Amino acid sequence: MTTTASTPETAAVSETRAPERQRRPRWELPALGALLVVTAFTYIWNLGASGWANAFYSAAVQAGAENWTAFLFGSSDAGNSITVDKPPAFLWLMALSVRVFGLNTWAMLIPQALLGVATTAVLYAAVRRVSTPVAALLAGVAFASTPIVALMFRYNNPDAMLVFLLTLTAYFVVRAVQDGRTRWMLWAGVAIGFAFLTKQLQAFVVLPGFAAAYLLAAPVPLRRRLRDGLLAVAAIIASAGWWVALVELVPESWRPYVGGSQNDSFLELTFGYNGLGRITGNETGSVTPGGGGGQGSMWGSTGITRLLDGEIGGQASWLIPAAVILMVALLVLTWRRPRTDALRASVIVWGSWMLVTFLVFSFMSGIFHAYYTVALAPGIAGVIGLGAAELWRMRGESARRGRALTIVLAGAVMVTAVWAFVLLGRNESLLRWPVLVLGAASAIGLAASAWVPDSRKLAVRSAVAAVVVCLAGPTSYTVYTVQQGYTGSIITAGPAVQSGSMRGPGGGMGGGMGDGMGGGMGGGQGMPQPGAGAADGADSAPNAPGTSPDGSGTQPPSAGSAGRRAEGRMGGGLLGGTTVSDQITEMLRDDSTAFRWAAATTGSQNAASYQLAADVPVMPIGGFNGSDPFPTLQLFQQYVDDGEIHFYIAGGSMGAPNGGSSASSEIESWVQQNFAAQTIDGVTVYDLTQR
């Protein structure tokens, strides 16, 4: 019989696996089940209120459900003219669901809601690997109750899939740190690769912290750690590179144009408009020059307080002050532990995710929207779960340490209550004073328990009250959010705020642009806020498509969509689409099977509205902003000569914003000079088959 000598590395592996091997308390699985059921109910309830949500992506889902080439490349239309300005991985689940269940809101958005449930479960599992059930439950509840999380997992933007894949990556890294097995790093690389195919370079923001955690703590020699890191990079390249190679190597005539690029190149899109341009603000073809950090920036002022200011603060920042306190405390407490300590490594995983993402979003000068902050949520939640539970557990190790840790916990509660009071005060919520008073009471009770003899009951009751109070603010915003309908490209969770500071994207566009873009951007509608707009509270959805998701006539305005729910339109619908009448819908459907595209119009949001209303392919000239050089005037003329486009719908042309192409304006001028205009329900239409 042979035996294997115990080494510090193998002993550390055994120690880090301990929480998982321990018998689960009887209440753990029921508690986890309740968390997931409540999360599912919250994210699925009232899901149909948003109609087509972001019509830009809904049209791509529709196209992918009808045409496999459109599915593969992420085309805006089944005619495969141009792609959306992101890689298509986030569209695939929605398109498959629509292919099976038909085109309707529920079929499209249910996969997103289920991703929210799955993300909560993966986060729970990752935290549970190194800590207690209480820590894992706290992390799951903190994540699921974050307002912007509730919104984005009920919407069809790419952020839901991105957050799920990054959380899955974190789980794999935690597993790799625990046992040093190469397969976990390979799976982490695969997850990051598909996250890249969801939102490109944003997927890499978490990599520094994840790599540091593995290189520091994995229970294998340094050479093995370096090798596994390189293998993970290879897995990223393989899992993302196949699609990138497909786009770059397939002849341009065989695939749709790469939307968002100026040279029909996905690599240009990756490192330009959707990559470094987001950092520097140099985004050719954007609707506006980059932010540059000035007060006149369309995307808000940059700086360390950006994610805390105005309306942006209410999206995901509720627990950030507490998370920072708990992260620092945990790192101090675990600093002298063995190199392979999995708890410390997990704090690095979640804490670095939170901090790096926070800093990137705070100082990026390019396009920034408030809903981007959903990417912070797993990092914040992971730190909160680990920090609160582990400090609570450690406080019993010694009287002196226990008092210090109790004060730290009480301080975190008090800071959270004060910050919630500030955030709730921005919309004059009646909840702000109860949160502040009860938060102070629970913090005082918690602190007092360190000096009161036989104070376990006081400590436990104060801790339970603290959890309830700390989650009350974000939960109230989440409850508000799931009752509303949301449409368009720029959305924010929770009620509107009353703030003199720059409000940032999603509320007013900030920086001197007032509360709406429309007034100064050429014919678009403004962006009224909740509590503004129609005095009688009537719903308003100016960018809702003209046909209901189930095909039953004109779609009613989304429930609760008054004000900010229906975001503003720029340049005749470039950011928010347009309303489509029944008469226009019938016109588009007339003899549509004889044409590759039933119509063409400038801008993807405009085109999406017509496409979804009539369920026919509509070419979005110039892509999302109308500024991509596709099609050129010559190519458009060729399409018309070949009888591939039936109608041209005027409106939406903005020339060449921020250095983009002027092709859309050239096409509009040519059509006006060579075809007769007709007005149908206030819309100018040209029949391209009648010169």
C-alpha positions in Angstrom: 0.0 0.0 0.0 1.3 3.4 -0.9 0.6 6.7 0.8 0.9 10.2 -0.3 2.7 12.6 2.0 0.7 15.6 3.1 2.1 18.9 1.9 1.1 22.5 2.8 -0.5 22.8 -0.6 -2.6 19.6 -0.3 -3.6 20.6 3.3 -4.7 24.0 2.0 -6.8 22.3 -0.6 -8.5 20.2 2.0 -9.1 23.3 4.2 -10.6 25.3 1.3 -13.0 22.6 0.5 -14.3 22.3 4.0 -17.5 24.5 3.6 -18.7 22.4 0.7 -18.1 19.1 2.5 -20.0 20.1 5.6 -23.5 18.8 6.0 -25.9 21.4 4.8 -28.3 22.6 7.4 -31.9 21.5 6.8 -33.1 25.0 6.0 -30.4 25.8 3.4 -32.0 24.2 0.3 -35.5 25.4 1.1 -34.1 28.9 1.6 -32.2 28.7 -1.7 -35.4 27.4 -3.4 -37.4 30.3 -1.9 -34.8 32.8 -3.1 -34.9 31.5 -6.7 -38.7 31.2 -6.8 -39.1 34.8 -5.5 -36.5 36.0 -8.0 -38.2 34.2 -10.9 -41.6 35.6 -9.9 -40.2 39.1 -9.6 -38.5 39.0 -13.0 -41.3 37.3 -14.9 -44.2 39.2 -13.4 -45.6 41.9 -15.7 -42.9 41.0 -18.2 -45.1 41.9 -21.2 -45.5 45.6 -20.1 -42.4 46.6 -22.0 -43.8 45.6 -25.4 -40.8 45.2 -27.8 -38.5 46.7 -25.2 -35.4 47.8 -27.2 -36.8 47.5 -30.7 -33.3 47.7 -32.1 -32.5 44.3 -30.6 -36.1 42.9 -30.9 -35.8 43.3 -34.7 -32.6 41.3 -34.7 -34.2 38.6 -32.6 -37.1 38.5 -35.1 -34.6 38.2 -38.0 -32.6 35.5 -36.3 -35.8 33.5 -35.6 -36.6 33.6 -39.3 -33.2 33.3 -41.0 -30.2 31.2 -39.9 -27.7 33.6 -41.5 -29.2 36.5 -39.6 -29.1 34.3 -36.4 -25.3 33.6 -36.9 -24.2 37.1 -37.6 -26.8 39.1 -35.6 -28.4 40.8 -38.5 -31.0 43.6 -38.0 -33.2 42.1 -40.7 -33.8 38.8 -42.4 -32.6 40.3 -45.6 -29.1 40.4 -43.9 -28.2 44.0 -44.8 -26.3 45.0 -41.6 -25.8 43.6 -38.1 -26.5 45.2 -34.8 -23.5 47.0 -33.2 -22.7 44.1 -30.9 -21.7 40.5 -31.5 -24.7 38.2 -31.5 -24.3 35.8 -28.5 -26.9 37.5 -26.4 -29.4 37.3 -29.2 -29.2 33.6 -29.7 -31.3 32.4 -26.7 -34.0 34.9 -27.5 -34.1 34.0 -31.2 -34.3 30.3 -30.4 -37.2 31.0 -28.0 -39.0 33.0 -30.6 -38.4 30.4 -33.3 -40.1 27.8 -31.0 -42.9 29.9 -29.5 -43.4 32.6 -32.0 -42.8 36.3 -32.0 -44.1 37.9 -28.9 -42.8 39.8 -25.9 -42.9 36.8 -23.5 -41.1 34.5 -25.9 -38.3 37.1 -26.3 -37.9 38.2 -22.7 -38.5 34.9 -20.7 -34.9 33.8 -21.5 -33.6 37.0 -20.1 -35.6 36.6 -16.9 -34.4 33.0 -16.5 -30.8 34.2 -16.9 -31.4 36.4 -13.9 -32.5 33.4 -11.9 -29.5 31.4 -13.1 -27.1 34.2 -12.3 -28.5 34.4 -8.7 -28.0 30.6 -8.4 -24.4 30.7 -9.7 -23.5 33.6 -7.4 -24.9 31.6 -4.5 -22.9 28.6 -5.5 -19.7 30.6 -5.9 -20.0 32.2 -2.4 -21.1 29.0 -0.8 -18.0 27.3 -2.0 -15.9 29.3 0.5 -18.3 30.4 3.1 -21.6 29.7 4.9 -25.1 29.4 3.6 -25.9 32.7 5.2 -23.2 34.4 3.2 -24.4 32.8 0.0 -28.0 33.8 0.7 -27.1 37.4 1.5 -25.1 37.6 -1.7 -28.1 36.2 -3.7 -30.6 38.5 -2.1 -28.4 41.6 -2.5 -27.9 40.8 -6.2 -31.5 40.0 -7.0 -32.9 43.0 -5.2 -30.6 45.5 -7.0 -32.9 47.8 -9.1 -30.9 47.8 -12.3 -30.5 44.0 -12.1 -34.3 43.7 -12.0 -34.6 45.9 -15.0 -31.9 44.4 -17.3 -32.9 40.8 -16.7 -36.4 41.9 -17.9 -35.1 43.6 -21.0 -33.4 42.5 -24.2 -30.1 44.4 -24.0 -26.9 42.4 -24.0 -26.1 43.2 -20.4 -28.1 40.3 -18.9 -26.1 37.6 -20.8 -22.9 39.5 -20.1 -23.5 39.5 -16.3 -24.5 35.8 -16.3 -21.3 34.8 -18.2 -19.1 36.9 -16.0 -20.6 35.5 -12.8 -20.2 32.0 -14.3 -16.5 32.9 -14.9 -16.1 33.9 -11.3 -17.5 30.6 -10.1 -15.0 28.7 -12.3 -12.2 30.8 -10.9 -13.2 30.1 -7.4 -13.3 26.4 -8.1 -9.8 26.6 -9.7 -8.5 28.5 -6.7 -9.8 25.7 -4.4 -8.4 22.7 -6.1 -6.0 23.9 -8.8 -7.6 21.8 -11.5 -6.8 23.1 -15.0 -10.3 22.3 -16.3 -11.8 25.1 -14.2 -9.5 27.7 -15.8 -10.4 26.3 -19.2 -14.1 26.7 -18.5 -13.4 30.2 -17.2 -11.8 31.0 -20.5 -14.7 29.7 -22.4 -17.1 31.7 -20.4 -15.1 34.9 -20.9 -14.9 34.1 -24.7 -18.6 34.0 -25.0 -18.9 37.1 -22.8 -16.7 38.8 -25.4 -19.2 37.6 -28.1 -21.8 39.3 -26.0 -20.3 42.8 -25.3 -16.8 42.7 -26.6 -14.0 44.3 -24.5 -16.3 44.9 -21.4 -15.9 41.2 -20.8 -12.2 41.7 -20.1 -12.7 44.3 -17.3 -12.8 41.5 -14.7 -9.7 39.7 -15.9 -7.1 41.5 -13.8 -8.7 40.6 -10.5 -9.6 37.1 -11.6 -6.1 36.4 -12.8 -4.5 37.8 -9.6 -6.7 35.6 -7.4 -5.7 32.5 -9.3 -2.0 33.3 -9.5 -1.9 34.2 -5.8 -4.0 31.4 -4.3 -4.2 28.3 -6.5 -2.8 25.3 -4.6 -0.3 24.3 -7.3 3.2 25.4 -8.1 3.8 28.8 -9.8 4.8 27.2 -13.1 1.5 25.3 -13.2 -0.4 28.5 -12.3 1.2 30.4 -15.2 0.5 27.5 -17.6 -3.1 27.3 -16.6 -3.4 31.1 -17.1 -2.0 30.8 -20.6 -4.4 27.9 -21.3 -7.3 30.0 -20.1 -6.2 32.7 -22.5 -6.1 30.1 -25.3 -9.7 29.1 -24.3 -10.8 32.7 -24.6 -9.3 33.0 -28.0 -10.8 29.7 -29.2 -14.3 30.3 -27.8 -14.5 33.8 -29.2 -12.1 33.6 -32.1 -14.1 31.2 -34.2 -16.9 33.8 -34.7 -14.4 36.7 -35.2 -12.5 34.7 -37.8 -15.8 33.8 -39.5 -16.8 37.5 -39.8 -13.3 38.6 -40.9 -12.6 35.8 -43.4 -16.0 35.3 -45.0 -16.3 37.5 -48.2 -18.2 40.7 -47.5 -20.7 39.8 -50.2 -21.7 36.6 -48.3 -22.5 38.2 -45.0 -24.2 41.4 -43.6 -22.2 44.6 -43.0 -20.7 44.9 -39.5 -22.9 47.5 -37.9 -21.1 50.3 -35.9 -18.0 50.1 -38.0 -16.8 52.4 -40.7 -14.8 49.7 -42.6 -17.0 46.6 -42.3 -14.6 45.2 -39.8 -15.5 43.5 -36.5 -12.0 44.2 -35.2 -12.4 47.9 -35.9 -15.7 47.8 -34.0 -14.0 46.0 -31.1 -11.1 48.4 -30.7 -12.9 51.5 -31.9 -16.6 52.3 -31.4 -17.2 49.6 -28.8 -13.7 49.4 -27.4 -11.1 52.1 -26.7 -13.5 54.7 -28.1 -15.7 54.1 -25.0 -12.7 55.1 -22.8 -11.4 58.0 -24.8 -14.6 59.3 -26.3 -13.3 59.0 -29.8 -16.2 57.1 -31.4 -16.5 57.7 -35.1 -20.1 57.6 -36.2 -21.6 58.2 -32.7 -24.5 60.5 -32.3 -22.4 62.9 -30.4 -18.7 63.5 -29.7 -17.4 61.8 -26.6 -17.7 63.0 -23.0 -14.3 64.2 -22.2 -15.4 64.7 -18.7 -16.9 68.1 -19.2 -20.2 69.3 -17.9 -21.4 69.7 -21.5 -20.9 66.0 -22.3 -24.0 64.2 -23.4 -22.9 61.2 -21.3 -22.4 63.0 -18.1 -19.3 64.3 -16.2 -16.6 61.8 -15.4 -15.1 61.5 -12.0 -15.1 59.3 -8.9 -18.6 60.2 -7.9 -20.2 59.7 -11.3 -21.9 56.4 -10.4 -23.2 57.9 -7.1 -24.7 61.1 -8.5 -28.2 61.9 -9.6 -30.3 59.1 -11.1 -27.3 56.9 -11.7 -26.8 56.5 -8.0 -30.1 54.7 -7.5 -29.3 52.0 -10.0 -26.7 49.9 -8.1 -24.8 51.9 -5.6 -26.9 51.2 -2.5 -24.5 48.8 -0.9 -21.2 50.1 -2.3 -20.1 52.0 0.8 -20.8 48.9 3.0 -19.1 46.6 0.4 -15.9 48.8 0.5 -15.8 48.7 4.3 -16.4 44.9 4.5 -13.9 44.2 1.7 -11.1 46.1 3.5 -11.9 44.5 6.8 -11.8 41.0 5.3 -8.5 41.6 3.5 -7.0 42.9 6.7 -8.3 39.9 8.7 -7.0 37.3 6.1 -3.8 39.0 5.2 -1.6 36.7 7.2 -3.3 33.5 6.2 -1.6 30.9 4.0 -1.2 31.8 0.3 -3.9 29.4 -0.7 -6.6 30.8 1.5 -9.8 30.5 -0.6 -11.7 33.1 1.3 -9.2 35.8 0.7 -9.0 34.8 -3.0 -12.7 35.1 -3.2 -12.7 38.6 -1.7 -10.1 39.5 -4.4 -12.4 38.0 -7.1 -15.5 39.9 -6.1 -13.8 43.0 -4.7 -11.6 43.5 -7.8 -14.7 43.1 -10.0 -16.5 45.8 -8.1 -13.6 48.3 -7.9 -12.2 47.9 -11.5 -15.6 48.2 -13.0 -16.5 51.1 -10.8 -13.3 53.0 -11.9 -13.7 52.2 -15.6 -17.3 53.4 -15.6 -16.4 56.5 -13.5 -13.7 57.8 -15.9 -14.7 56.5 -19.3 -15.3 59.5 -21.6 -17.3 57.8 -24.4 -20.9 56.6 -24.5 -22.1 55.7 -21.1 -25.6 54.8 -19.9 -26.8 54.3 -16.4 -27.9 50.8 -17.0 -24.2 49.8 -17.5 -24.0 49.7 -13.7 -25.7 46.3 -13.7 -22.1 45.0 -14.3 -21.3 46.1 -10.8 -24.0 44.1 -9.1 -22.4 40.6 -8.7 -19.1 42.1 -7.4 -21.0 44.2 -4.8 -23.2 41.3 -3.8 -20.3 38.8 -3.5 -18.4 41.2 -1.2 -21.5 41.9 0.9 -22.3 38.2 1.4 -18.8 37.2 2.3 -18.0 40.3 4.4 -21.2 40.3 6.5 -21.3 36.6 7.2 -17.5 36.1 7.8 -17.1 39.1 10.1 -20.2 37.9 12.0 -18.6 34.5 12.3 -15.2 35.8 13.3 -16.5 38.1 16.0 -16.9 35.0 18.3 -13.3 34.0 18.1 -12.1 36.4 20.8 -13.7 39.1 22.9 -11.3 41.8 21.8 -11.6 41.0 18.1 -15.3 40.4 18.5 -15.9 44.0 19.7 -13.8 45.5 16.9 -15.6 43.4 14.2 -19.0 44.3 15.7 -18.2 48.0 15.5 -17.1 47.4 11.8 -20.4 45.7 11.1 -22.4 48.4 12.9 -20.5 51.1 10.9 -21.3 49.4 7.7 -25.0 49.3 8.6 -25.0 53.0 9.6 -23.2 54.1 6.4 -25.7 52.1 4.3 -28.7 53.6 6.1 -27.3 57.1 5.6 -26.5 56.5 1.9 -30.0 55.0 1.4 -31.5 58.1 3.1 -29.6 60.3 0.5 -30.7 58.2 -2.5 -34.3 58.0 -1.3 -34.3 61.7 -0.7 -33.6 62.3 -4.4 -37.2 61.2 -5.2 -38.6 62.4 -1.9 -39.5 58.9 -0.9 -41.5 58.5 2.4 -39.3 55.5 3.1 -36.1 57.5 3.7 -36.8 58.5 7.3 -37.8 55.0 8.5 -34.7 53.6 6.8 -32.5 56.1 8.5 -34.0 55.8 12.0 -34.3 52.0 12.0 -30.8 51.7 10.4 -29.4 53.8 13.2 -31.3 51.8 15.8 -30.1 48.5 14.4 -26.5 49.8 14.2 -26.6 51.0 17.8 -28.1 47.7 19.0 -25.4 45.8 17.1 -22.6 47.9 18.6 -24.1 47.7 22.1 -24.2 43.9 21.9 -20.4 43.8 22.0 -20.5 45.1 25.6 -23.8 43.8 27.0 -23.5 40.5 28.8 -25.5 37.6 27.4 -26.3 39.8 24.4 -26.7 37.1 21.7 -30.4 37.8 21.3 -29.8 41.5 21.0 -27.0 40.9 18.4 -29.1 38.5 16.3 -32.2 40.8 16.4 -30.1 43.8 15.5 -28.4 41.9 12.7 -31.8 40.8 11.2 -33.1 44.3 11.4 -30.0 45.6 9.8 -30.3 43.3 6.8 -34.0 44.3 6.3 -33.2 48.0 6.6 -30.1 47.8 4.3 -32.2 46.1 1.6 -35.3 48.2 2.0 -34.1 51.0 -0.3 -33.0 49.0 -3.3 -36.0 46.6 -2.9 -38.4 49.5 -3.0 -36.8 50.7 -6.3 -37.0 47.1 -7.6 -40.7 46.8 -6.8 -41.3 50.1 -8.6 -39.3 49.0 -11.6 -41.1 45.7 -12.2 -44.4 47.5 -12.2 -43.4 49.6 -15.2 -43.0 49.2 -18.9 -39.8 50.3 -20.5 -39.0 51.0 -24.2 -36.1 52.3 -26.2 -32.3 52.4 -26.0 -31.7 54.4 -22.9 -33.5 53.2 -19.7 -33.0 53.5 -16.0 -34.5 51.7 -13.0 -36.5 53.2 -10.2 -38.5 56.4 -10.0 -37.2 59.8 -11.3 -35.0 61.8 -9.0 -35.2 65.4 -7.8 -31.6 66.5 -8.0 -29.7 69.6 -8.9 -26.7 67.6 -10.0 -26.1 66.3 -13.4 -28.6 63.5 -13.9 -26.7 61.5 -16.4 -28.0 59.2 -19.1 -31.4 57.8 -18.8 -32.9 60.7 -16.9 -32.0 63.9 -18.5 -29.1 63.5 -20.9 -27.3 65.9 -18.6 -24.5 68.3 -19.3 -26.6 71.2 -20.5 -28.9 69.2 -22.7 -31.8 69.5 -20.3 -34.2 66.7 -19.6 -34.6 65.6 -23.1 -32.6 65.4 -26.3 -35.4 66.0 -28.7 -35.7 69.8 -28.5 -32.2 70.5 -29.7 -31.6 67.5 -31.9 -33.9 68.0 -34.8 -37.4 67.0 -34.5 -37.3 64.3 -31.9 -39.5 64.2 -28.9 -38.2 65.1 -25.4 -37.6 62.7 -22.6 -40.2 63.4 -19.9 -39.7 61.9 -16.5 -42.0 60.0 -14.3 -44.3 62.5 -12.7 -43.9 64.8 -15.7 -45.6 64.5 -19.1 -49.3 63.8 -19.3 -51.0 65.4 -16.3 -53.7 62.8 -16.2 -51.2 60.0 -16.0 -52.0 58.7 -19.4 -49.4 56.3 -20.8 -47.1 57.5 -23.5 -45.0 55.3 -25.7 -43.9 57.3 -28.7 -41.5 54.5 -29.8 -43.8 51.6 -29.4 -44.3 49.6 -32.6 -47.6 49.7 -34.3 -48.5 46.1 -34.0 -48.8 44.2 -30.7 -46.3 41.5 -29.9 -49.0 38.9 -30.4 -50.0 40.3 -33.7 -53.4 41.5 -32.6 -53.7 44.9 -34.1 -52.2 48.1 -32.7 -50.1 47.7 -29.7 -51.4 49.7 -26.7 -48.9 51.9 -24.8 -46.9 49.9 -22.3 -48.4 49.8 -18.8 -46.8 52.4 -16.7 -44.8 53.7 -19.6 -45.5 57.3 -19.1 -42.6 59.7 -19.0 -39.2 58.2 -18.8 -40.4 54.7 -19.8 -40.7 55.9 -23.4 -37.3 57.4 -24.0 -36.7 60.2 -26.3 -36.2 60.1 -30.0 -33.3 61.8 -31.8 -33.4 62.8 -35.4 -36.9 61.4 -36.1 -36.4 58.1 -34.2 -32.7 57.2 -34.2 -32.8 56.3 -30.5 -36.4 55.5 -29.9 -38.0 54.3 -33.0 -41.4 55.5 -34.2 -45.1 54.7 -34.0 -46.4 52.7 -37.0 -50.0 53.1 -38.1 -52.1 50.2 -39.5 -52.2 51.8 -42.9 -48.3 51.9 -43.1 -48.3 48.3 -41.8 -50.6 47.1 -44.6 -48.5 49.0 -47.2 -45.4 47.3 -46.1 -47.0 43.8 -46.2 -48.4 44.4 -49.6 -46.5 42.1 -52.0 -43.6 42.0 -49.6 -42.6 38.4 -50.5 -41.5 39.7 -54.0 -38.8 41.8 -52.4 -35.7 41.2 -50.3 -36.6 44.2 -48.2 -40.1 45.6 -48.0 -38.7 49.0 -47.2 -35.5 50.9 -46.3 -35.2 53.8 -43.9 -32.4 55.6 -42.0 -31.5 54.2 -38.6 -32.0 50.9 -37.0 -34.6 52.0 -34.4 -36.8 53.5 -37.2 -36.4 50.3 -39.3 -37.0 48.1 -36.3 -40.4 49.8 -35.6 -41.6 49.2 -39.2 -40.1 45.7 -39.3 -41.7 44.5 -36.1 -45.1 46.1 -37.0 -45.4 44.4 -40.4 -43.2 41.4 -39.7 -41.2 42.0 -43.0 -37.5 42.8 -43.5 -36.7 46.5 -43.4 -33.2 47.8 -44.3 -31.7 50.1 -41.6 -29.7 52.5 -43.8 -26.5 53.5 -41.9 -27.1 51.1 -39.0 -28.1 52.3 -35.5 -27.0 55.9 -35.8 -27.5 56.2 -39.6 -23.8 57.0 -39.8 -22.4 53.7 -41.1 -21.3 53.6 -44.7 -23.8 50.9 -45.6 -25.2 50.8 -48.1 -23.3 53.2 -50.3 -25.3 55.3 -52.7 -24.1 53.1 -55.6 -25.0 49.9 -53.8 -28.4 51.2 -52.9 -29.0 52.2 -56.5 -28.0 48.7 -57.5 -30.5 47.2 -55.1 -33.3 49.4 -56.5 -32.4 48.5 -60.1 -32.5 44.8 -59.2 -35.9 45.3 -57.6 -34.9 44.2 -54.1 -36.4 47.2 -52.2 -40.0 48.2 -52.4 -40.4 51.4 -50.4 -38.1 54.1 -49.0 -39.5 55.8 -45.8 -38.1 59.3 -45.2 -37.0 60.6 -41.9 -34.1 60.0 -39.5 -31.2 61.2 -41.5 -28.6 63.2 -39.5 -25.9 63.6 -42.1 -22.6 62.4 -40.8 -22.5 62.6 -37.0 -19.1 62.7 -35.3 -17.2 61.9 -38.5 -19.4 59.1 -39.7 -20.6 58.4 -43.2 -22.9 60.7 -45.1 -24.2 57.8 -47.2 -27.7 58.0 -45.6 -28.1 61.6 -46.6 -26.9 60.9 -50.1 -29.4 58.1 -50.5 -32.2 60.3 -49.2 -31.3 63.1 -51.7 -31.1 60.7 -54.6 -34.5 59.2 -53.7 -36.1 62.6 -53.5 -34.8 63.6 -56.9 -35.8 60.4 -58.7 -39.1 59.2 -57.1 -42.4 60.7 -56.3 -43.3 61.2 -52.7 -46.6 60.3 -51.2 -47.8 60.9 -47.6 -49.5 58.2 -45.7 -50.6 58.9 -42.2 -48.1 61.8 -42.0 -45.2 59.6 -43.2 -43.4 60.4 -46.4 -43.0 57.3 -48.5 -41.4 56.6 -51.9 -42.3 53.6 -54.1 -39.0 52.6 -55.5 -40.6 50.5 -58.2 -42.3 53.6 -59.7 -39.9 56.2 -61.2 
